[in-house]
Amino acid sequence: MKAVRFHEYGGIDVLRVEEVDRPVPGPGQVLVEVRAAGIQPGEAMIRSGGLHGRWPATFPSGQGSDLAGVIVEAGPHVRGFAVGDEVLGFTHERASHAEYVVLDDVRITPRPKGLSWDVAGSLHVAGTTAYATVFAVDPGPSDTIVVSGAAGGVGCLAVQLARRRGATVIGLASEPNHAWLKEHGVIPVEYGEGVAERIRQASGGHVDAFIDTFGTGYVELAVELGVRPERINTIRDWATAAKYGAQTVGESGAACAVVLGELARLAARGELEVPIARTYPLDRVQDAFRDLEQRHTHGKIVLHP
């Protein structure tokens, strides 16, 4: 089968699509033929070596967590699933950017009717991260919450989940994304110089919680706005979070098939929009990450093996 591999840390050019052995499912595992697999900013950071101290790579390394596809083999003792089932799920083995992936049966959930392959295959990391970070700061109907990177893969889901809790949501994003935010009941604010004052004007001078999906100065901004550290959560700026005592809850805080299934059902019913920015064939994985690393896409970028 074809799978993405890199044999050393580096830029986009170290990514290769190689022929590798097709995996065999063990007890409690299924083999999924992948129809769609999302890509993540964290994968680019792992590939570059920027997260070696936190998540070191072993070479040759695969990549990818999110996927959706069809079960083509099932090992003994698999519970609740059979060959031919359409599923979405996740792997912690850096393996989803491939034509076939082995998954534990506890890491998959049925693909709901009406959920597109692209949304199903890109929902886990962004969806569970958004779910966890909203849960961490616990916004309610009386709260005003700010989300940085509000039009990105995680941010666009976090703002919707916070709105479902009844909170007033301010989304930091570039002007071309403001219309989408308004359509989803979010108050858009342009990021950049003067953002603190623009947030104060939009919020009436009081902010209760802050979710940072972008990094680079937003934890300090939340502190400047008077948000208590326990109601600040960042998924990018761990060092600054440690300095101020802010939270760093991310994907691992909600990485389970139960949460993924709940998000999938919301998306299938049209109650959670998962924007798809662009799709690429697996052979163009370098182009997909070149697009991703511009950090200006609205929604998810998806690979088609």
C-alpha positions as CSV (number, residue, x, y, z in Angstrom):
1,M,0.0,0.0,0.0
2,K,1.0,3.7,-0.2
3,A,1.7,5.6,2.9
4,V,3.3,8.9,3.9
5,R,6.8,8.6,5.4
6,F,9.6,10.8,6.5
7,H,13.1,9.6,7.4
8,E,14.5,12.7,9.1
9,Y,13.3,15.9,10.7
10,G,12.9,18.8,8.2
11,G,10.7,20.8,6.0
12,I,7.9,19.8,3.7
13,D,10.4,18.3,1.3
14,V,11.2,15.3,3.7
15,L,7.7,14.0,3.2
16,R,7.5,11.0,0.8
17,V,4.7,8.7,-0.4
18,E,6.2,5.2,-0.3
19,E,5.2,1.6,-0.9
20,V,5.0,-0.3,2.5
21,D,3.5,-3.5,3.7
22,R,-0.2,-3.6,4.3
23,P,-0.8,-4.0,8.0
24,V,-2.7,-7.0,9.5
25,P,-5.2,-6.5,12.3
26,G,-4.7,-8.3,15.6
27,P,-7.2,-9.3,18.2
28,G,-9.6,-6.5,18.8
29,Q,-8.5,-4.6,15.8
30,V,-9.8,-3.8,12.3
31,L,-8.2,-2.9,9.0
32,V,-9.8,0.2,7.5
33,E,-9.5,1.2,3.8
34,V,-9.1,5.0,4.2
35,R,-11.4,7.3,2.2
36,A,-10.3,10.6,3.9
37,A,-7.7,11.6,6.4
38,G,-7.3,15.1,7.9
39,I,-4.0,16.9,8.4
40,Q,-3.0,18.9,11.5
41,P,-0.6,21.8,12.4
42,G,0.8,19.6,15.1
43,E,1.9,17.0,12.5
44,A,4.0,19.7,10.7
45,M,5.6,20.6,14.0
46,I,6.4,17.0,14.8
47,R,7.9,16.5,11.3
48,S,10.1,19.6,11.7
49,G,11.5,18.4,15.0
50,G,9.9,21.3,16.9
51,L,8.1,18.9,19.3
52,H,10.9,16.4,19.7
53,G,11.1,16.9,23.4
54,R,7.3,16.4,23.8
55,W,6.5,13.9,21.0
56,P,9.7,12.4,19.5
57,A,9.6,10.7,16.1
58,T,11.1,7.3,15.4
59,F,12.3,6.9,11.9
60,P,11.0,6.1,9.4
61,S,7.9,7.8,10.7
62,G,4.4,7.8,9.3
63,Q,2.0,10.6,10.2
64,G,-1.7,11.2,10.7
65,S,-4.3,10.6,13.3
66,D,-7.8,11.3,11.8
67,L,-9.4,9.0,9.3
68,A,-12.6,7.6,7.9
69,G,-13.2,4.6,5.7
70,V,-14.5,1.1,5.3
71,I,-13.6,-1.9,7.4
72,V,-12.0,-4.6,5.1
73,E,-10.7,-7.0,7.7
74,A,-11.5,-7.7,11.3
75,G,-9.4,-9.5,13.8
76,P,-10.7,-11.9,16.4
77,H,-12.6,-10.5,19.4
78,V,-13.7,-7.3,17.6
79,R,-16.8,-5.9,19.2
80,G,-19.7,-4.2,17.5
81,F,-18.1,-3.9,14.0
82,A,-17.9,-6.0,10.9
83,V,-16.3,-6.1,7.5
84,G,-18.1,-3.5,5.3
85,D,-19.0,-1.1,8.1
86,E,-18.3,2.6,7.3
87,V,-16.5,4.2,10.3
88,L,-14.5,7.2,11.4
89,G,-11.8,7.1,14.1
90,F,-8.3,7.8,15.1
91,T,-4.9,6.3,15.6
92,H,-2.1,7.3,18.0
93,E,0.5,5.4,15.8
94,R,1.0,8.3,13.3
95,A,-0.5,6.1,10.5
96,S,-3.6,7.6,9.0
97,H,-2.0,9.2,6.0
98,A,-2.1,5.9,4.1
99,E,-4.4,3.7,2.0
100,Y,-5.0,1.3,4.9
101,V,-4.8,1.6,8.7
102,V,-5.1,-0.8,11.6
103,L,-7.2,0.5,14.4
104,D,-8.3,-0.7,17.8
105,D,-12.1,-1.2,17.8
106,V,-12.4,1.2,20.8
107,R,-11.1,4.0,18.6
108,I,-13.8,3.9,15.9
109,T,-17.4,4.9,15.7
110,P,-20.0,4.4,12.9
111,R,-20.2,7.0,10.2
112,P,-23.7,8.6,10.6
113,K,-25.9,8.7,7.5
114,G,-25.4,12.0,5.8
115,L,-21.9,12.7,7.1
116,S,-19.5,13.3,4.2
117,W,-16.3,11.3,4.0
118,D,-14.2,14.5,4.2
119,V,-15.9,15.7,7.4
120,A,-15.8,12.2,9.0
121,G,-12.1,11.8,8.1
122,S,-11.0,15.2,9.6
123,L,-13.2,15.4,12.7
124,H,-11.2,13.7,15.5
125,V,-8.3,15.9,16.3
126,A,-10.0,19.3,15.6
127,G,-13.3,18.1,17.1
128,T,-12.1,16.5,20.3
129,T,-9.6,19.4,20.8
130,A,-12.4,21.9,20.5
131,Y,-14.6,19.9,22.8
132,A,-11.9,19.6,25.4
133,T,-10.8,23.2,25.4
134,V,-14.4,24.4,25.7
135,F,-15.0,22.0,28.5
136,A,-11.8,23.3,30.2
137,V,-13.0,26.9,30.4
138,D,-16.7,26.0,31.0
139,P,-18.5,28.9,29.3
140,G,-22.2,29.4,30.2
141,P,-25.0,31.7,29.2
142,S,-23.7,34.6,31.4
143,D,-20.2,34.4,30.0
144,T,-18.3,36.2,27.3
145,I,-15.5,34.1,25.8
146,V,-12.8,35.0,23.3
147,V,-11.4,32.4,20.8
148,S,-8.2,33.1,18.9
149,G,-7.8,31.5,15.5
150,A,-11.6,31.4,15.4
151,A,-11.8,30.4,11.7
152,G,-9.2,27.7,11.8
153,G,-9.7,23.9,12.1
154,V,-10.1,23.9,15.9
155,G,-11.3,27.4,16.4
156,C,-14.3,27.2,14.0
157,L,-15.6,24.2,16.0
158,A,-14.7,25.7,19.4
159,V,-16.8,28.9,18.7
160,Q,-19.8,26.7,17.7
161,L,-19.6,24.5,20.8
162,A,-19.3,27.6,23.0
163,R,-22.3,29.1,21.4
164,R,-24.2,25.8,22.0
165,R,-23.6,26.5,25.7
166,G,-25.3,29.9,25.4
167,A,-22.1,32.0,25.8
168,T,-21.4,35.2,24.0
169,V,-18.5,34.4,21.7
170,I,-15.9,36.8,20.3
171,G,-13.9,35.2,17.5
172,L,-10.5,36.6,16.4
173,A,-10.0,36.2,12.7
174,S,-9.1,38.0,9.5
175,E,-11.8,40.1,7.8
176,P,-12.5,37.5,5.0
177,N,-13.8,35.1,7.7
178,H,-16.0,37.6,9.6
179,A,-19.1,36.8,7.5
180,W,-18.9,33.1,8.4
181,L,-18.5,33.9,12.1
182,K,-21.5,36.2,12.1
183,E,-23.6,33.5,10.4
184,H,-22.8,31.3,13.4
185,G,-23.7,33.8,16.1
186,V,-20.1,34.9,16.8
187,I,-18.9,38.5,17.1
188,P,-15.9,38.8,14.8
189,V,-12.9,40.9,15.8
190,E,-9.8,41.5,13.6
191,Y,-6.6,40.3,15.1
192,G,-3.3,42.3,15.1
193,E,-2.3,45.6,16.6
194,G,-4.9,47.1,18.8
195,V,-6.8,43.8,19.3
196,A,-7.1,44.3,23.1
197,E,-9.1,47.5,22.7
198,R,-11.2,46.0,19.9
199,I,-12.1,43.1,22.2
200,R,-13.0,45.5,25.1
201,Q,-15.3,47.4,22.8
202,A,-16.9,44.2,21.5
203,S,-17.3,42.7,25.0
204,G,-18.5,45.8,26.8
205,G,-15.2,45.7,28.8
206,H,-15.5,42.3,30.4
207,V,-14.2,38.9,29.2
208,D,-14.8,35.8,31.3
209,A,-12.8,33.1,29.4
210,F,-10.3,32.8,26.6
211,I,-9.4,29.9,24.3
212,D,-6.2,30.2,22.4
213,T,-5.8,27.9,19.3
214,F,-3.1,30.0,17.7
215,G,-0.3,30.7,20.2
216,T,2.1,33.7,20.1
217,G,1.0,36.2,22.7
218,Y,-2.7,35.2,23.2
219,V,-2.2,34.0,26.8
220,E,-0.7,37.3,27.7
221,L,-3.6,39.0,25.9
222,A,-6.1,37.1,28.0
223,V,-4.3,38.1,31.2
224,E,-4.2,41.7,30.1
225,L,-8.0,41.5,29.5
226,G,-8.4,40.4,33.2
227,V,-9.3,36.7,32.5
228,R,-8.5,34.4,35.5
229,P,-5.7,31.9,34.6
230,E,-7.9,28.9,35.3
231,R,-10.3,30.1,32.6
232,I,-7.6,30.5,30.0
233,N,-6.8,27.5,27.9
234,T,-4.2,27.3,25.1
235,I,-3.4,24.4,22.8
236,R,-0.2,26.0,21.5
237,D,1.7,28.1,24.0
238,W,2.6,25.7,26.8
239,A,5.5,27.8,28.2
240,T,3.5,30.9,28.7
241,A,0.6,28.9,30.2
242,A,3.0,27.5,32.8
243,K,4.2,31.0,33.6
244,Y,0.7,32.3,34.4
245,G,-1.0,29.1,35.6
246,A,-3.3,28.8,32.5
247,Q,-4.6,25.5,31.3
248,T,-3.2,23.4,28.4
249,V,-6.1,21.0,27.8
250,G,-6.1,19.6,24.3
251,E,-7.1,16.6,22.2
252,S,-6.1,14.0,24.9
253,G,-8.7,15.6,27.2
254,A,-11.5,14.2,25.0
255,A,-9.8,11.6,22.8
256,C,-12.3,8.8,22.8
257,A,-14.8,7.2,20.4
258,V,-17.8,8.4,22.6
259,V,-17.0,12.1,22.1
260,L,-16.1,11.5,18.5
261,G,-19.4,9.8,17.9
262,E,-21.3,12.7,19.6
263,L,-19.5,15.2,17.4
264,A,-20.2,13.2,14.3
265,R,-23.9,13.0,15.0
266,L,-24.1,16.8,15.6
267,A,-22.3,17.3,12.3
268,A,-24.6,14.8,10.4
269,R,-27.7,16.7,11.8
270,G,-26.3,20.0,10.6
271,E,-25.9,21.3,14.2
272,L,-22.1,21.5,13.9
273,E,-20.5,22.8,10.7
274,V,-17.1,21.4,9.9
275,P,-15.7,23.5,7.0
276,I,-13.5,21.8,4.5
277,A,-11.0,24.2,3.1
278,R,-9.5,21.9,0.4
279,T,-8.7,18.3,-0.4
280,Y,-5.6,16.7,-2.0
281,P,-4.7,13.3,-3.2
282,L,-2.3,11.4,-1.0
283,D,0.5,11.8,-3.7
284,R,0.2,15.6,-3.2
285,V,0.8,15.5,0.6
286,Q,3.6,18.1,0.3
287,D,1.2,20.5,-1.4
288,A,-1.4,19.9,1.3
289,F,1.1,20.8,4.1
290,R,2.4,23.8,2.2
291,D,-1.2,25.0,2.1
292,L,-1.7,24.2,5.8
293,E,1.5,25.9,7.0
294,Q,0.3,29.3,5.6
295,R,-2.0,29.2,8.6
296,H,-4.8,31.1,6.8
297,T,-7.1,28.3,5.8
298,H,-10.7,28.3,7.0
299,G,-11.5,24.8,8.2
300,K,-9.8,21.5,7.5
301,I,-7.5,20.3,4.7
302,V,-8.1,16.6,3.8
303,L,-6.1,13.9,2.1
304,H,-7.7,11.3,-0.2
305,P,-5.6,8.1,-0.3
